[in-house]
């Protein structure tokens, strides 16, 4: 979600490098998985429905507007900016007033 919100803030076409400790995010884009899932009506290999389709759709739409490069960094490994992002995300998740993820469904 942080990647989506950050890209949504951009008001004009930009070249952006996204650093993330999420292999799912980085590989989902860099290896073309999300585009393939979308082409296959959001089905992954084996016919399993992809998760977070609403978020992948938003992200793919934003990636089309910008020149975005995704780089993976190992989490909790001393990467200063990644450690700070983790701290902020934890504080936010433990805080009050969280928005409901209307696209999320519990299995």
ROSE-4610 file (N, C-alpha, C; in Angstrom, 1 decimal, always signed):
// ROSE-4610
residu = [X/X/X/X/X/X/X/X/X/X/X/X/X/X/X/X/X/X/X/X/X/X/X/X/X/X/X/X/X/X/X/X/X/X/X/X/X/X/X/X/X/X/X/X/X/X/X/X/X/X/X/X/X/X/X/X/X/X/X/X/X/X/X/X/X/X/X/X/X/X/X/X/X/X/X/X/X/X/X/X/X/X/X/X/X/X/X/X/X/X/X/X/X/X/X/X/X/X/X/X/X/X/X/X/X/X/X/X/X/X/X/X/X/X/X/X/X/X/X/X/X/X/X/X/X/X/X/X/X/X/X/X/X/X/X/X/X/X/X/X/X/X/X/X/X/X/X/X/X/X/X/X/X/X/X/X/X/X/X/X/X/X/X/X/X/X/X/X/X/X/X/X/X/X/X/X/X/X/X/X/X/X/X/X/X/X/X/X/X/X/X/X/X/X/X/X/X/X/X/X/X/X/X/X/X/X/X/X/X/X/X/X/X/X/X/X/X/X/X/X/X/X/X/X/X/X/X/X/X/X/X/X/X/X/X/X/X/X/X/X/X/X/X/X/X/X/X/X/X/X/X/X/X/X/X/X/X/X/X/X/X/X/X/X/X/X/X/X/X/X/X/X/X/X/X/X/X/X/X/X/X/X/X/X/X/X/X/X/X/X/X/X/X/X/X/X/X/X/X/X/X/X/X/X/X/X/X/X/X/X/X/X/X/X/X/X/X/X/X/X/X]
num = [1/1/1/2/2/2/3/3/3/4/4/4/5/5/5/6/6/6/7/7/7/8/8/8/9/9/9/10/10/10/11/11/11/12/12/12/13/13/13/14/14/14/15/15/15/16/16/16/17/17/17/18/18/18/19/19/19/20/20/20/21/21/21/22/22/22/23/23/23/24/24/24/25/25/25/26/26/26/27/27/27/28/28/28/29/29/29/30/30/30/31/31/31/32/32/32/33/33/33/34/34/34/35/35/35/36/36/36/37/37/37/38/38/38/39/39/39/40/40/40/41/41/41/42/42/42/43/43/43/44/44/44/45/45/45/46/46/46/47/47/47/48/48/48/49/49/49/50/50/50/51/51/51/52/52/52/53/53/53/54/54/54/55/55/55/56/56/56/57/57/57/58/58/58/59/59/59/60/60/60/61/61/61/62/62/62/63/63/63/64/64/64/65/65/65/66/66/66/67/67/67/68/68/68/69/69/69/70/70/70/71/71/71/72/72/72/73/73/73/74/74/74/75/75/75/76/76/76/77/77/77/78/78/78/79/79/79/80/80/80/81/81/81/82/82/82/83/83/83/84/84/84/85/85/85/86/86/86/87/87/87/88/88/88/89/89/89/90/90/90/91/91/91/92/92/92/93/93/93/94/94/94/95/95/95/96/96/96/97/97/97/98/98/98/99/99/99/100/100/100/101/101/101/102/102/102/103/103/103/104/104/104/105/105/105/106/106/106/107/107/107]
x = [+0.8/+0.0/+0.9/+2.0/+2.9/+3.4/+3.7/+4.2/+3.1/+1.9/+0.8/+0.5/+0.5/+0.2/+1.3/+2.5/+3.7/+3.6/+3.3/+3.2/+1.9/+0.9/-0.3/-0.1/+0.9/+1.2/+1.9/+2.5/+3.2/+2.3/+2.5/+1.6/+2.0/+3.2/+3.6/+4.4/+4.7/+5.4/+6.8/+7.2/+8.5/+9.2/+10.6/+11.4/+11.6/+11.2/+11.2/+11.9/+12.6/+13.1/+12.5/+11.8/+11.1/+12.0/+12.4/+13.1/+12.1/+12.1/+11.1/+11.7/+11.3/+11.8/+10.7/+9.7/+8.7/+9.1/+9.5/+9.8/+8.6/+7.4/+6.1/+5.9/+6.1/+5.9/+6.9/+8.2/+9.3/+9.2/+9.1/+9.0/+7.7/+6.6/+5.3/+5.3/+6.1/+6.3/+7.5/+8.6/+9.9/+9.8/+9.2/+9.2/+8.0/+7.1/+5.9/+4.8/+4.8/+3.8/+2.4/+2.4/+1.1/+0.5/+1.3/+0.8/+0.2/+0.9/+0.4/-0.9/-1.0/-2.2/-3.4/-3.1/-4.2/-4.6/-3.7/-4.0/-4.9/-4.6/-5.3/-6.5/-7.1/-8.3/-8.0/-6.8/-6.3/-6.2/-5.9/-5.6/-4.1/-3.6/-2.2/-2.0/-0.8/-0.6/-1.5/-2.0/-2.9/-4.3/-4.6/-6.0/-6.4/-5.4/-5.6/-5.8/-6.8/-7.1/-5.9/-5.4/-4.4/-5.0/-4.2/-4.7/-4.5/-5.2/-5.0/-5.2/-6.1/-6.4/-6.6/-7.4/-7.6/-6.4/-5.4/-4.2/-3.3/-3.2/-2.4/-2.9/-4.2/-4.8/-4.4/-4.4/-4.0/-2.5/-1.7/-0.3/+0.1/-0.5/-0.2/-0.6/-1.7/-2.2/-1.1/-0.6/+0.4/+1.7/+2.1/+3.4/+3.3/+2.1/+2.0/+2.2/+2.0/+2.2/+3.6/+4.4/+5.7/+6.8/+8.0/+9.1/+9.6/+9.1/+9.3/+10.2/+11.3/+12.2/+12.0/+11.9/+11.8/+13.1/+13.5/+14.7/+14.4/+14.8/+14.6/+15.7/+15.4/+16.4/+16.0/+16.9/+16.7/+16.1/+15.0/+14.4/+15.2/+15.1/+15.7/+17.2/+17.9/+19.3/+20.1/+19.6/+20.4/+20.3/+19.4/+19.2/+18.4/+19.1/+18.5/+17.1/+16.9/+15.6/+14.5/+14.9/+14.0/+13.6/+14.6/+14.3/+13.4/+13.5/+12.6/+11.2/+11.1/+9.8/+9.1/+9.9/+9.3/+8.8/+9.6/+9.2/+7.9/+7.8/+6.6/+5.4/+5.6/+4.5/+4.0/+4.9/+4.5/+3.7/+4.2/+3.5/+2.1/+2.0/+0.7/-0.2/+0.3/-0.6/-1.1/-0.3/-0.7/-1.5/-1.6/-2.3/-3.8/-4.5/-5.9/-6.3/-7.6/-8.0/-7.6/-7.3/-6.9/-8.1/-7.8/-8.8/-9.1/-10.3/-10.7/-10.3/-9.7/-9.4/-10.6/-11.4/-12.6/-12.5/-11.3/-11.1/-10.7/-10.3/-9.8/-10.9/-10.8/-11.7/-11.0/-11.6/-11.0/-11.5/-10.5/-10.9/-11.3]
y = [-1.2/+0.0/+1.3/+1.2/+2.4/+2.7/+1.8/+2.0/+2.7/+2.2/+2.8/+4.2/+4.5/+5.8/+6.8/+6.3/+7.2/+7.5/+6.6/+6.9/+7.7/+7.6/+8.4/+9.9/+10.2/+11.6/+12.3/+11.6/+12.2/+12.9/+14.1/+14.9/+14.9/+14.5/+14.5/+13.2/+12.8/+11.6/+11.7/+10.7/+10.7/+9.4/+9.5/+8.3/+8.0/+6.8/+6.5/+5.1/+5.0/+3.7/+3.4/+2.3/+1.8/+0.8/+1.0/+0.0/-0.6/-2.0/-2.7/-4.0/-4.3/-5.6/-6.7/-6.4/-7.3/-8.0/-9.2/-10.0/-10.1/-10.2/-10.4/-9.2/-8.0/-6.7/-6.6/-6.7/-6.5/-7.6/-8.8/-9.9/-9.8/-9.4/-9.3/-8.4/-7.3/-6.3/-6.7/-6.8/-7.0/-8.3/-9.3/-10.6/-10.7/-9.7/-9.6/-10.5/-10.9/-11.8/-11.1/-9.9/-9.1/-8.9/-8.6/-8.3/-9.6/-10.7/-12.1/-12.4/-12.2/-12.5/-11.7/-10.4/-9.6/-10.1/-10.5/-11.0/-12.3/-13.0/-14.3/-14.1/-13.0/-12.7/-12.9/-12.5/-12.5/-13.9/-14.8/-16.2/-16.4/-17.0/-17.4/-18.8/-19.4/-20.7/-21.7/-22.7/-23.6/-23.1/-22.0/-21.4/-20.8/-20.6/-20.0/-18.5/-17.9/-16.5/-15.7/-14.7/-13.8/-13.0/-12.8/-12.0/-10.5/-9.7/-8.2/-7.7/-8.2/-7.8/-6.3/-5.7/-4.3/-3.5/-3.9/-3.2/-3.4/-4.6/-4.8/-3.9/-3.8/-3.0/-1.5/-1.0/+0.4/+0.5/-0.4/-0.3/-0.4/-1.3/-1.4/-0.1/+0.4/+1.7/+2.8/+2.9/+3.9/+3.6/+2.4/+2.0/+2.5/+2.4/+2.8/+4.3/+5.1/+6.6/+7.0/+6.2/+6.6/+5.5/+5.9/+5.0/+4.5/+3.3/+2.8/+1.6/+1.6/+0.5/+0.0/-1.3/-1.9/-2.7/-2.4/-3.0/-3.6/-4.9/-5.5/-5.3/-5.0/-4.9/-5.9/-6.5/-7.4/-6.7/-7.1/-6.4/-6.7/-5.8/-5.9/-6.3/-5.6/-5.9/-4.6/-3.6/-2.4/-1.4/-1.6/-0.6/+0.5/+1.7/+2.8/+3.2/+3.4/+3.9/+2.8/+1.5/+0.4/+0.2/+0.4/+0.3/+1.4/+2.6/+3.7/+3.4/+3.0/+2.6/+1.6/+0.6/-0.5/+0.1/+1.0/+1.6/+2.4/+3.2/+4.0/+3.1/+2.0/+1.1/+0.4/+0.0/-0.6/+0.3/+1.6/+2.6/+2.8/+2.9/+3.2/+2.0/+0.8/-0.4/-0.5/-0.1/-0.2/+1.1/+2.0/+3.3/+3.1/+4.2/+4.3/+4.9/+4.8/+5.4/+4.8/+3.5/+2.9/+2.8/+3.0/+2.9/+1.4/+1.1/-0.3/-0.6/-1.8/-2.3/-2.9/-2.1/-2.6/-3.8/-3.9/-4.9/-6.2/-6.2/-7.4/-8.3/-9.6/-10.6/-11.7/-12.1/-13.1/-14.5/-15.4/-16.7/-17.6]
z = [+0.0/+0.0/+0.0/+0.7/+0.8/-0.6/-1.4/-2.8/-3.6/-3.5/-4.2/-3.8/-2.5/-2.0/-2.5/-2.4/-2.8/-4.3/-5.1/-6.5/-6.8/-6.1/-6.3/-6.0/-5.2/-4.8/-6.0/-6.9/-8.0/-8.9/-9.3/-10.1/-11.6/-11.9/-13.3/-13.5/-14.7/-15.0/-14.4/-13.7/-13.0/-13.2/-13.0/-12.9/-11.5/-11.0/-9.6/-9.4/-8.3/-7.9/-6.6/-6.5/-5.3/-4.7/-3.4/-2.7/-1.7/-1.7/-0.8/-0.3/+0.9/+1.4/+1.1/+0.3/-0.1/-1.4/-1.4/-2.6/-3.5/-2.8/-3.5/-4.4/-3.8/-4.6/-5.7/-5.3/-6.3/-7.4/-7.1/-8.1/-8.9/-8.2/-8.9/-10.0/-9.9/-11.0/-11.9/-11.3/-12.1/-12.9/-12.4/-13.2/-14.0/-14.0/-14.8/-14.4/-13.1/-12.6/-12.6/-12.1/-12.0/-13.4/-14.4/-15.7/-16.3/-16.0/-16.5/-15.8/-14.5/-13.7/-14.3/-14.6/-15.1/-16.5/-17.3/-18.6/-18.5/-17.4/-17.2/-16.3/-16.3/-15.5/-14.0/-13.6/-12.2/-11.7/-12.6/-12.1/-12.2/-11.1/-11.1/-11.7/-11.7/-12.2/-11.4/-12.1/-11.4/-11.3/-11.8/-11.8/-10.5/-9.6/-8.3/-8.4/-7.8/-8.0/-7.2/-7.9/-7.3/-6.1/-5.1/-4.0/-4.2/-3.5/-3.6/-5.0/-5.7/-7.1/-7.1/-6.2/-6.2/-6.1/-5.3/-5.1/-6.3/-6.9/-8.1/-9.2/-9.4/-10.4/-10.2/-9.0/-8.8/-9.1/-8.6/-8.8/-10.3/-11.1/-12.5/-13.2/-12.8/-13.5/-13.2/-12.0/-11.7/-12.4/-12.5/-13.2/-14.7/-15.3/-16.6/-16.8/-15.8/-15.8/-15.6/-15.0/-14.5/-15.0/-14.9/-15.2/-13.8/-13.5/-12.1/-12.2/-11.4/-11.2/-9.8/-9.6/-8.3/-7.9/-6.7/-6.1/-4.8/-4.6/-3.3/-2.3/-1.1/+0.0/+1.1/+1.7/+2.8/+4.0/+4.5/+5.6/+6.9/+7.9/+9.2/+9.1/+8.1/+7.8/+7.9/+8.6/+8.7/+7.6/+6.6/+5.6/+6.2/+6.4/+7.2/+6.8/+5.5/+5.1/+5.3/+5.0/+5.2/+6.7/+7.5/+9.0/+9.4/+8.9/+9.2/+8.7/+7.5/+7.0/+7.8/+8.2/+9.1/+10.4/+11.0/+12.2/+12.0/+11.0/+10.7/+10.4/+9.7/+9.4/+10.6/+11.5/+12.7/+13.6/+13.7/+14.6/+14.0/+12.7/+12.1/+12.3/+12.1/+12.3/+13.7/+14.7/+16.1/+16.5/+15.7/+16.0/+15.9/+16.1/+16.0/+14.6/+14.3/+13.1/+11.8/+11.8/+10.5/+9.5/+8.3/+7.2/+7.0/+6.7/+6.4/+4.9/+4.7/+3.4/+2.8/+2.1/+1.6/+0.5/-0.1/-1.0/-0.4/+0.9/+1.5/+2.0/+1.8/+2.2/+3.0/+4.1/+4.9/+4.4/+4.3/+3.8/+4.9]
